C-alpha cells in the first residue's frame, strides 16, 4: 500500500466537466417497520442489470447496464408510473455507482463497453442534467486512474472514487482511492485502501466512507471469486484508512448499499457458486460495532443500486441469478413515502454590456439564480472583431456554480485604443450561452 503519496492533476482547459443530481432524501432515525413492500407501478421500464438507479429531485432514474444501456427510464413516484427520457446516454455505461449532486447525475468510474470479459473503462467524467435532458462531457480522467466497477460517493462537495477494475472481468482489480473536486476541477490521488475490490458500492456515514463487499474479478479465482469480506473505512477528518473489526458476515459481489437510520445496509448480491442471487440484508451499526440481519428482500438480485428516499429504501432491476439475468420487481424497505422536489434549472444572469478602461482589468459578476440546481460552466471565451485585444485573466472553465450564488470573471483590455469591442461568451449546462459585450473606454 502506498502511504502519504498525494498527486494532484489540474484538468486542461479544453476539457469539459461534470456535475451531479441532488442526493436522494436521507432521513435518520425513522421508525423501522422491518418489512419489504412490492411496488405496484406500471413497470414500463427495461429489465436490466449492472445498471445504476438514482434519485433526481422528484424522479428516480435507471440507466446503463447490460441491456439497453443508453436508455434512461424515469420513475415519477408522485404519480406512480414509468416513462423514458428523450435523450440517450452517450456510452453504454455499466458497472458503476452513479451519484447525485447539485442537480446533475454524475458518472465516474464506469465501463463504456459491454464486451465481456474485457470491458473498457470510460475515459471521461460525464453528467446528465435532468431539467434539460442534456448530457455533458466532462474532463478526461487521468489515464492511469481509469477503471469501471468502482464505488463513488460525495463528501463536502467533492467526489471520492474507490476501487474498481481496469480491464473488465479479466483481472485488473485495484485498491485505488481518488478525489475529484468539481469546483476547482482537480483530480487528486489519495492513499490506497487495504483491499482491491470491484463489483461493490460505497457509502458515507457521518465522516467515514465504507467500502463494502465486492470481489477480485478475473484473478486466480476466476470471474466470480474470491469475494472480499473485509470492510475498508476511510476517516475524512483524520485522512486515514482502517478496517472494521467484524467482516461482512455474508461476502458477496454487487449488492445494493444504502444508509438507513445511521446503519449501513447491504442488500442482495451474488456469490461464488452458480445459482440464485442473494435476498439477504445485513446491517452494520457503527455505534454498536456489529452486524445484524434485516428482513430478506422479496426478490434475489445483484448488479443494481438502492435509493434512500423519505422513509424507505427503493431497489429495482438487477439479475436474479449469479452472472447474467434481468428483472423488474421494484420493492421498498420500510415505507413507500419517497420525498423530493422538482428540479428547476438555474440561469446565469450578467450585465448585457461592460466597459473596460483602456489597458486595465475589470471584474464582472455573474449570478446563478432562478432555480434549485447548480450550473456547470464548460467554457468561457472571447469572440468578435477585437477579441485578440482582450484577455480572460480568471480561470472559470469547467467550474460548478451552486444555485443562488455568484462568481466573477476577470477580463483585461490589452491595448490603449478606445472603442474596441469583443463578446465574452459563457457556455453552461450543455449548450446554454450567456453573452456580454465588452467595449474599451
C-alpha positions as CSV (number, residue, x, y, z in Angstrom):
1,X,0.0,0.0,0.0
2,X,1.3,3.4,-0.9
3,X,1.2,5.9,2.0
4,X,1.0,9.7,2.0
5,X,1.6,9.9,-1.7
6,X,-0.8,12.6,-2.9
7,X,-0.7,13.7,-6.5
8,X,-3.0,16.4,-7.9
9,X,-3.8,16.9,-11.6
10,X,-5.3,20.1,-12.9
11,X,-7.5,19.3,-15.9
12,X,-6.6,21.1,-19.1
13,X,-8.9,24.0,-20.1
14,X,-10.1,22.4,-23.3
15,X,-11.8,19.6,-21.5
16,X,-15.4,19.8,-20.4
17,X,-16.6,18.7,-17.0
18,X,-19.5,17.2,-15.0
19,X,-21.9,17.6,-12.1
20,X,-24.5,15.6,-10.2
21,X,-28.1,15.3,-9.0
22,X,-29.3,16.4,-5.7
23,X,-28.7,13.5,-3.4
24,X,-31.7,11.3,-2.6
25,X,-33.5,12.3,0.6
26,X,-31.8,10.7,3.7
27,X,-33.8,10.8,6.9
28,X,-32.2,9.5,10.0
29,X,-33.9,7.9,13.0
30,X,-37.3,7.0,11.3
31,X,-39.4,4.1,12.6
32,X,-38.2,0.9,11.1
33,X,-41.1,-1.4,10.2
34,X,-38.7,-4.2,9.2
35,X,-40.6,-5.2,6.1
36,X,-40.3,-5.1,2.3
37,X,-43.2,-3.9,0.1
38,X,-43.6,-4.8,-3.5
39,X,-44.4,-1.8,-5.6
40,X,-47.5,-1.8,-7.9
41,X,-46.4,0.7,-10.6
42,X,-46.9,0.0,-14.3
43,X,-43.4,-1.5,-14.8
44,X,-43.0,0.3,-18.1
45,X,-39.2,0.1,-18.0
46,X,-36.3,-2.1,-19.1
47,X,-35.4,-5.1,-17.1
48,X,-31.6,-4.8,-16.8
49,X,-28.6,-5.5,-14.5
50,X,-25.2,-3.9,-13.9
51,X,-27.0,-0.6,-14.0
52,X,-27.4,2.5,-11.8
53,X,-30.6,3.6,-10.1
54,X,-30.5,7.1,-8.6
55,X,-32.9,9.9,-7.4
56,X,-33.0,13.2,-9.2
57,X,-35.4,15.6,-7.4
58,X,-38.9,14.1,-7.6
59,X,-37.9,11.3,-10.0
60,X,-35.9,8.1,-9.9
61,X,-33.7,7.4,-12.9
62,X,-32.4,4.0,-14.1
63,X,-29.9,3.7,-16.8
64,X,-26.8,1.8,-18.0
65,X,-26.2,-1.9,-17.6
66,X,-26.1,-4.9,-19.9
67,X,-29.5,-4.3,-21.5
68,X,-30.4,-1.1,-23.4
69,X,-27.6,0.6,-21.6
70,X,-28.1,4.0,-23.3
71,X,-31.8,4.2,-22.5
72,X,-32.9,6.2,-19.4
73,X,-36.0,5.0,-17.6
74,X,-37.7,7.6,-15.4
75,X,-39.9,6.8,-12.4
76,X,-42.4,9.5,-11.3
77,X,-43.0,8.5,-7.7
78,X,-45.7,11.1,-7.2
79,X,-47.8,9.7,-10.0
80,X,-46.5,6.1,-9.7
81,X,-45.5,5.5,-13.3
82,X,-42.5,5.0,-15.6
83,X,-41.6,6.8,-18.8
84,X,-38.4,7.0,-20.9
85,X,-36.2,10.1,-21.3
86,X,-36.0,11.6,-24.8
87,X,-32.2,11.7,-24.7
88,X,-29.9,8.7,-24.6
89,X,-26.7,8.2,-22.7
90,X,-23.6,8.8,-24.8
91,X,-22.0,5.5,-23.9
92,X,-23.0,2.0,-22.8
93,X,-22.2,2.8,-19.2
94,X,-22.2,-0.3,-17.0
95,X,-20.8,-1.5,-13.6
96,X,-20.9,1.9,-11.9
97,X,-22.3,3.8,-9.0
98,X,-24.0,6.9,-10.4
99,X,-24.2,9.7,-7.8
100,X,-26.4,12.8,-7.5
101,X,-25.2,16.3,-6.6
102,X,-26.3,19.8,-7.2
103,X,-29.0,18.9,-9.8
104,X,-26.8,16.6,-12.0
105,X,-26.2,12.9,-12.3
106,X,-22.5,12.1,-12.3
107,X,-20.9,9.1,-14.0
108,X,-17.4,8.5,-12.8
109,X,-15.6,5.1,-12.7
110,X,-17.7,3.2,-15.3
111,X,-17.1,0.8,-18.1
112,X,-18.0,2.2,-21.6
113,X,-18.4,-1.1,-23.5
114,X,-20.3,-4.3,-22.8
115,X,-17.7,-6.7,-24.4
116,X,-17.3,-9.3,-21.7
117,X,-14.8,-10.2,-20.2
118,X,-12.6,-7.2,-21.2
119,X,-14.9,-4.2,-20.8
120,X,-13.1,-0.9,-21.4
121,X,-13.2,1.9,-18.7
122,X,-14.7,5.2,-19.7
123,X,-12.1,8.0,-20.4
124,X,-14.1,10.9,-19.1
125,X,-16.4,12.1,-16.4
126,X,-20.0,12.6,-17.7
127,X,-23.0,14.3,-16.3
128,X,-26.7,14.3,-17.1
129,X,-28.8,17.4,-16.4
130,X,-32.4,16.2,-15.9
131,X,-34.2,19.6,-16.2
132,X,-32.9,19.9,-19.8
133,X,-32.2,16.2,-20.5
134,X,-28.7,17.2,-21.7
135,X,-25.6,15.1,-21.4
136,X,-22.3,16.9,-20.8
137,X,-18.8,15.5,-21.5
138,X,-16.5,16.2,-18.6
139,X,-12.7,16.3,-18.2
140,X,-10.6,13.3,-19.0
141,X,-9.9,11.0,-16.1
142,X,-6.1,10.6,-15.8
143,X,-5.1,7.7,-18.0
144,X,-3.5,5.7,-15.2
145,X,-6.6,6.0,-12.9
146,X,-9.3,4.9,-15.3
147,X,-11.5,1.9,-14.2
148,X,-15.0,0.6,-14.0
149,X,-16.8,-1.3,-11.3
150,X,-15.8,1.3,-8.7
151,X,-17.5,2.9,-5.7
152,X,-18.4,6.6,-5.8
153,X,-19.5,9.0,-3.0
154,X,-19.8,12.7,-2.4
155,X,-18.4,14.3,0.8
156,X,-18.4,18.0,1.4
157,X,-18.9,18.8,-2.3
158,X,-16.0,16.5,-3.5
159,X,-16.2,13.1,-5.2
160,X,-14.3,10.1,-3.9
161,X,-13.7,7.1,-6.2
162,X,-12.6,3.9,-4.6
163,X,-11.5,0.5,-6.0
164,X,-12.7,-0.8,-9.4
165,X,-11.2,-2.8,-12.2
166,X,-9.0,-1.6,-15.1
167,X,-9.7,-4.5,-17.6
168,X,-13.3,-5.5,-17.0
169,X,-13.7,-9.1,-15.7
170,X,-10.2,-10.2,-16.7
171,X,-8.1,-9.1,-13.7
172,X,-7.0,-5.6,-13.1
173,X,-8.8,-5.1,-9.7
174,X,-7.4,-2.2,-7.8
175,X,-7.4,-0.6,-4.3
176,X,-7.0,3.0,-5.7
177,X,-8.6,6.0,-4.0
178,X,-9.1,9.4,-5.7
179,X,-10.6,12.7,-5.0
180,X,-12.3,14.8,-7.7
181,X,-13.1,18.4,-6.9
182,X,-15.7,19.8,-9.3
183,X,-15.3,23.4,-8.1
184,X,-11.5,23.6,-8.6
185,X,-11.5,21.0,-11.4
186,X,-8.7,18.9,-9.9
187,X,-8.0,15.2,-9.6
188,X,-6.0,14.0,-6.5
189,X,-4.6,10.6,-6.0
190,X,-5.0,9.6,-2.3
191,X,-3.7,6.8,-0.2
192,X,-4.8,3.3,-1.3
193,X,-7.3,1.2,0.6
194,X,-6.2,-2.1,2.2
195,X,-8.3,-4.1,-0.2
196,X,-8.6,-4.2,-4.0
197,X,-12.2,-4.8,-5.0
198,X,-14.7,-4.3,-7.8
199,X,-18.4,-5.0,-8.1
200,X,-19.4,-3.1,-5.0
201,X,-20.8,0.2,-3.7
202,X,-19.6,2.7,-1.2
203,X,-21.4,4.8,1.3
204,X,-20.8,7.6,3.9
205,X,-22.0,7.7,7.5
206,X,-21.0,10.8,9.4
207,X,-17.4,11.5,8.5
208,X,-16.5,8.0,7.3
209,X,-16.6,6.2,3.9
210,X,-17.4,2.5,3.9
211,X,-16.2,0.3,1.0
212,X,-18.1,-3.0,1.5
213,X,-18.4,-6.3,-0.4
214,X,-17.1,-6.9,-3.9
215,X,-14.6,-9.3,-5.4
216,X,-11.4,-9.8,-7.5
217,X,-12.9,-10.3,-10.9
218,X,-10.7,-12.3,-13.3
219,X,-7.9,-13.2,-10.9
220,X,-6.8,-16.6,-9.7
221,X,-10.3,-17.4,-8.6
222,X,-11.8,-16.7,-12.0
223,X,-14.6,-14.3,-12.7
224,X,-16.7,-14.8,-9.6
225,X,-14.0,-15.2,-6.9
226,X,-12.5,-14.5,-4.5
227,X,-15.1,-12.4,-2.6
228,X,-13.9,-9.6,-0.3
229,X,-15.2,-9.8,3.2
230,X,-13.0,-7.1,4.8
231,X,-14.7,-3.7,5.0
232,X,-12.4,-0.7,4.4
233,X,-13.2,2.5,6.3
234,X,-11.8,6.0,5.4
235,X,-12.0,8.7,8.0
236,X,-12.3,12.1,6.2
237,X,-11.3,14.0,9.3
238,X,-8.0,12.2,10.0
239,X,-7.4,11.2,6.4
240,X,-6.6,7.6,7.3
241,X,-7.8,4.1,6.4
242,X,-8.8,1.4,8.8
243,X,-10.9,-1.8,8.6
244,X,-13.9,-3.0,10.6
245,X,-13.2,-5.4,13.4
246,X,-16.1,-7.5,12.1
247,X,-16.0,-8.6,8.4
248,X,-19.1,-8.6,6.2
249,X,-21.0,-11.7,7.5
250,X,-22.0,-12.8,4.0
251,X,-19.4,-11.9,1.5
252,X,-20.9,-11.1,-2.0
253,X,-20.4,-9.1,-5.0
254,X,-22.6,-6.3,-6.5
255,X,-25.1,-5.8,-3.6
256,X,-27.2,-2.8,-3.2
257,X,-25.9,-0.5,-0.4
258,X,-27.7,2.3,1.5
259,X,-27.6,4.2,4.8
260,X,-30.8,3.9,6.8
261,X,-31.1,5.1,10.4
262,X,-27.3,5.5,10.5
263,X,-26.8,1.9,9.7
264,X,-25.0,0.5,6.6
265,X,-27.4,-1.8,4.8
266,X,-26.0,-4.4,2.3
267,X,-28.8,-5.9,0.2
268,X,-28.6,-8.9,-2.1
269,X,-25.5,-9.6,-4.2
270,X,-24.0,-12.7,-5.9
271,X,-21.8,-15.4,-4.6
272,X,-19.0,-17.6,-6.0
273,X,-21.3,-20.6,-6.8
274,X,-23.7,-20.8,-9.6
275,X,-27.3,-20.3,-8.6
276,X,-29.8,-17.6,-7.4
277,X,-28.6,-14.2,-6.3
278,X,-28.9,-13.4,-2.6
279,X,-32.0,-11.9,-0.9
280,X,-30.3,-11.4,2.4
281,X,-30.0,-8.0,4.0
282,X,-27.3,-7.3,6.6
283,X,-26.8,-4.1,8.5
284,X,-23.7,-2.6,10.2
285,X,-24.3,-0.3,13.2
286,X,-21.2,1.9,13.7
287,X,-22.1,2.9,17.2
288,X,-22.5,-0.6,18.4
289,X,-19.8,-2.0,16.2
290,X,-21.6,-5.1,15.0
291,X,-23.7,-6.6,12.2
292,X,-27.4,-7.7,12.4
293,X,-29.9,-9.1,9.9
294,X,-32.8,-7.3,8.5
295,X,-35.7,-8.8,6.6
296,X,-34.8,-10.5,3.3
297,X,-35.8,-8.8,0.1
298,X,-38.7,-10.4,-1.7
299,X,-36.6,-10.8,-4.9
300,X,-33.0,-12.0,-5.1
301,X,-30.9,-9.6,-7.1
302,X,-27.4,-8.2,-7.8
303,X,-26.0,-5.6,-10.1
304,X,-28.2,-2.6,-9.3
305,X,-28.3,0.4,-6.9
306,X,-30.5,1.2,-4.0
307,X,-32.1,4.6,-3.4
308,X,-32.8,6.1,0.1
309,X,-35.7,8.4,-0.2
310,X,-38.0,9.7,2.5
311,X,-38.6,6.8,4.9
312,X,-37.7,3.9,2.6
313,X,-35.0,2.2,0.6
314,X,-36.0,1.5,-3.0
315,X,-34.4,-1.1,-5.2
316,X,-35.3,-2.4,-8.7
317,X,-33.9,-4.4,-11.6
318,X,-30.7,-6.4,-11.2
319,X,-30.0,-10.1,-12.1
320,X,-31.9,-12.8,-10.1
321,X,-29.1,-15.3,-10.6
322,X,-25.3,-15.2,-10.5
323,X,-23.9,-13.7,-13.6
324,X,-26.3,-12.6,-16.4
325,X,-30.0,-12.2,-15.9
326,X,-32.6,-9.4,-15.6
327,X,-35.8,-8.4,-13.8
328,X,-38.0,-5.5,-12.9
329,X,-39.6,-6.1,-9.4
330,X,-39.2,-2.8,-7.6
331,X,-39.6,-3.1,-3.9
332,X,-39.2,-0.7,-0.9
333,X,-37.9,-1.3,2.6
334,X,-39.9,0.2,5.5
335,X,-42.3,2.7,4.0
336,X,-43.3,3.8,0.5
337,X,-43.0,7.5,1.3
338,X,-40.4,9.0,-1.0
339,X,-39.5,12.7,-0.9
340,X,-38.2,15.0,-3.5
341,X,-38.9,18.4,-5.1
342,X,-38.9,19.0,-8.9
343,X,-35.5,20.1,-10.3
344,X,-35.6,23.6,-11.8
345,X,-32.6,24.7,-13.9
346,X,-30.8,27.8,-12.7
347,X,-29.9,30.6,-15.1
348,X,-26.8,32.7,-15.3
349,X,-27.5,36.4,-15.2
350,X,-25.0,39.1,-16.2
351,X,-24.8,42.6,-17.4
352,X,-25.5,42.8,-21.2
353,X,-22.5,45.1,-21.7
354,X,-19.4,46.1,-19.8
355,X,-17.0,49.0,-20.4
356,X,-13.3,48.4,-19.6
357,X,-10.8,51.2,-19.2
358,X,-8.0,51.0,-21.8
359,X,-5.2,48.8,-20.7
360,X,-6.8,47.8,-17.5
361,X,-8.7,44.9,-15.9
362,X,-12.2,44.6,-14.6
363,X,-14.1,42.0,-12.7
364,X,-17.6,41.0,-13.9
365,X,-20.1,39.5,-11.5
366,X,-22.2,36.6,-12.8
367,X,-25.2,35.4,-10.8
368,X,-26.7,31.9,-10.9
369,X,-30.3,32.2,-10.0
370,X,-33.9,31.2,-10.7
371,X,-33.6,27.5,-10.0
372,X,-32.7,24.9,-7.3
373,X,-29.8,23.3,-9.3
374,X,-26.2,24.2,-9.9
375,X,-24.8,25.4,-13.2
376,X,-21.8,23.8,-14.8
377,X,-19.7,26.1,-16.9
378,X,-17.9,24.3,-19.7
379,X,-16.2,27.3,-21.4
380,X,-15.6,31.0,-21.2
381,X,-14.1,32.6,-24.3
382,X,-13.7,35.8,-26.2
383,X,-15.2,36.1,-29.7
384,X,-15.8,39.0,-32.1
385,X,-13.9,41.8,-34.0
386,X,-11.3,42.8,-31.4
387,X,-11.2,39.6,-29.3
388,X,-7.4,39.4,-29.5
389,X,-7.2,42.8,-27.7
390,X,-8.8,41.4,-24.6
391,X,-7.7,38.6,-22.2
392,X,-9.5,36.5,-19.7
393,X,-7.4,36.5,-16.5
394,X,-9.5,34.2,-14.3
395,X,-10.0,30.5,-14.9
396,X,-13.7,29.9,-14.9
397,X,-13.8,27.0,-17.4
398,X,-15.1,23.7,-16.1
399,X,-16.4,25.0,-12.8
400,X,-19.5,24.1,-10.9
401,X,-21.6,27.0,-9.5
402,X,-24.1,26.4,-6.8
403,X,-27.7,27.6,-7.0
404,X,-28.3,31.2,-5.7
405,X,-24.6,32.1,-5.8
406,X,-22.3,34.2,-7.9
407,X,-18.8,34.2,-9.3
408,X,-16.5,36.7,-11.0
409,X,-14.8,36.7,-14.4
410,X,-11.8,39.0,-14.7
411,X,-11.1,40.4,-18.1
412,X,-8.2,42.8,-19.2
413,X,-8.0,45.1,-22.2
414,X,-4.6,44.8,-23.7
415,X,-4.1,48.0,-25.8
416,X,-4.6,51.7,-25.4
417,X,-7.1,52.1,-28.2
418,X,-10.7,53.1,-27.3
419,X,-13.9,51.7,-28.7
420,X,-12.5,48.2,-29.3
421,X,-15.2,45.5,-28.8
422,X,-15.5,41.8,-28.2
423,X,-18.1,39.4,-26.8
424,X,-17.5,37.3,-23.7
425,X,-19.3,34.1,-24.3
426,X,-20.1,31.7,-21.4
427,X,-21.4,28.2,-22.2
428,X,-23.0,26.2,-19.5
429,X,-25.3,23.3,-18.8
430,X,-24.6,21.8,-22.1
431,X,-25.4,24.3,-24.8
432,X,-26.8,27.3,-22.9
433,X,-25.0,30.6,-23.7
434,X,-24.7,33.9,-21.9
435,X,-23.0,36.7,-23.9
436,X,-21.6,40.0,-22.6
437,X,-20.5,42.8,-24.9
438,X,-17.1,44.3,-24.0
439,X,-16.0,47.8,-25.0
440,X,-12.7,49.6,-24.3
441,X,-13.1,53.1,-22.9
